[in-house]
Amino acid sequence: MFVCICNAINDRSVREIIAGAPHITSPVGVHRAAGCKPQCGRCMESMADMIAEARAGDCLTGALQAAD
């Protein structure tokens, strides 16, 4: 599924970018990593949600590992 129609960035690409670059904390960072710039802005909320979900999962994984 395309997340950013203007730049043809799909959900798989967004997830790979987020997973490969933990320093990315915003949709603009995802666009930069994909080698483009945001255009219309419709994708920003979806990308922000995907980043938040990935970071929440990272925190949970880190907490579980620390508990071991």
C-alpha positions as CSV (number, residue, x, y, z in Angstrom):
1,M,0.0,0.0,0.0
2,F,1.3,3.4,-0.9
3,V,1.8,5.8,2.1
4,C,3.1,8.7,0.1
5,I,1.5,8.9,-3.3
6,C,3.5,11.9,-4.5
7,N,6.8,10.2,-4.0
8,A,5.6,6.6,-4.5
9,I,6.7,5.4,-1.1
10,N,5.0,2.3,0.1
11,D,4.4,1.0,3.7
12,R,7.2,-1.6,3.4
13,S,9.7,1.1,2.4
14,V,8.6,3.3,5.3
15,R,9.0,0.4,7.8
16,E,12.4,-0.5,6.4
17,I,13.6,3.1,6.6
18,I,12.4,3.4,10.2
19,A,13.9,0.1,11.2
20,G,17.2,0.9,9.6
21,A,17.5,4.4,11.1
22,P,16.5,4.7,14.7
23,H,17.4,8.4,14.7
24,I,14.5,9.1,12.4
25,T,11.7,10.6,14.4
26,S,9.6,12.4,11.9
27,P,8.0,11.9,8.4
28,V,10.4,14.5,7.0
29,G,13.3,12.2,8.1
30,V,11.6,9.3,6.3
31,H,11.4,11.4,3.2
32,R,15.0,12.5,3.4
33,A,16.1,8.9,3.9
34,A,14.1,7.9,0.8
35,G,15.8,10.7,-1.2
36,C,12.8,13.0,-1.6
37,K,10.8,15.8,0.0
38,P,7.2,15.8,1.2
39,Q,4.9,17.3,-1.4
40,C,1.2,17.5,-0.5
41,G,1.5,16.4,3.2
42,R,-1.3,13.8,3.2
43,C,1.2,11.1,4.2
44,M,2.5,12.9,7.2
45,E,0.0,11.5,9.8
46,S,0.3,8.0,8.5
47,M,4.1,8.1,8.6
48,A,4.1,9.7,12.1
49,D,1.8,6.8,13.3
50,M,4.2,4.2,11.8
51,I,7.2,5.8,13.5
52,A,5.3,5.9,16.8
53,E,4.3,2.3,16.5
54,A,7.9,1.2,15.6
55,R,9.4,3.2,18.5
56,A,6.8,1.8,21.0
57,G,7.8,-1.7,19.8
58,D,11.4,-0.8,20.3
59,C,10.8,0.4,23.8
60,L,8.8,-2.7,24.7
61,T,11.5,-5.0,23.3
62,G,14.2,-3.1,25.2
63,A,12.2,-3.3,28.4
64,L,11.7,-7.1,28.0
65,Q,15.4,-7.6,27.3
66,A,16.3,-5.5,30.4
67,A,14.0,-7.7,32.5
68,D,15.9,-10.8,31.6
